[in-house]
Amino acid sequence: MNHQPSDYDNYTIDDFVMDPFFKEWVLYSDPIHDEFWMDYKESNPSKVNRVDEARALVLSLERSKFQMSSDELISVWDSIQSNIKLPPKSLESSSHKSNFWTFVSAAASIVIAMIVWYWYELPKEIEYLTAFGETKEIILPDSSVVILNSNSRLTFIDNWEGQMAREIWIEGEAFFSVVHKVDHQPFKVLSSQNVAIEVLGTEFNVYNRSEETEVVLTSGMVTLSFPVKEKEGKILMNPGDLVEFKESKFQRKKVNTSLYTSWKDKVLNLDETSLDEIIKMARNNYGIEIEIQNEDVLKQTASGSMPLLDAANFMDQISKIFNIEIENEQNKYLIK
């Protein structure tokens, strides 16, 4: 590594936020940056919290830097008003006073118009949320399509034109159908586990819950970048690949992609799927409380398909498929 400032050990959070190399790592991570900062954090455990806080601050600033709140607009207007000076005594004649205030009014109108234009034209953070049991189809600014699963959040800054990449942040689960742009502008999906998925045009599913990120590729190719020290911190996925990142480790395997993407069609495909996995899905997607009286039943598996409707219907189907008794009391389910 050629880049290794000697004063990083004395950096405050603000120093990290202002450091170009640090910001490049946070916003445009690559193996070189990852290696440097993973080594630094491992060699300086007392600085890990400081680095993580600075990283979170950089991401927060990146998302909000183009936004001006209504309070800020009011402050600008107040400043304009406070700087309007009364006319000198030599202009006290009625005609001169009238001309002066006409000028002031016109100038103020122009300033207000510029502020309004600034407010509406500058990029803003766009956020989509889904409730438990709800899915939502989203058309992105480039005409790419996202189907957002229940209990999920998707955010992005809408200033993709002229940017290095189209960037999306995902919490929960979503299926992406990405448009390939003629200028080859990359499309990046970022998870809370700092896993970056980069594509040009393809279809894939992202699951990001409970300290785990899982990517399933149905068509095209994507590259994944991981916040790990290992040499292979960036890998290329092929159709049919599933890559799971959990506890700072990742693994890849071939899968039947329909088992992981059928939810977007409101159907759950099963292939020797355990009751344990299905209950995990029910908790995440419907927000229901499930208590297991006999842990042995969790090992049972099933194959086939079932429609995804509401929570009550979902649990009723589970009861029939696995031939088990399920009691429901005030949105709390007991599996006997």
PyMOL commands that set and color helices and strands:
alter all, ss='L'
color gray80, all
select helices_A, chain A and resi 8-10+13-18+20-27+31-43+45-64+70-82+89-91+94-121+258-265+275-286+295-299+311-321
alter helices_A, ss='H'
color red, helices_A
select strands_A, chain A and resi 125-129+136-139+145-148+153-157+166-177+187-191+196-199+203-209+212-219+222-225+234-237+241-246+249-254+267-274+289-292+301-307+326-329+332-335
alter strands_A, ss='S'
color yellow, strands_A
deselect
rebuild
show_as cartoon
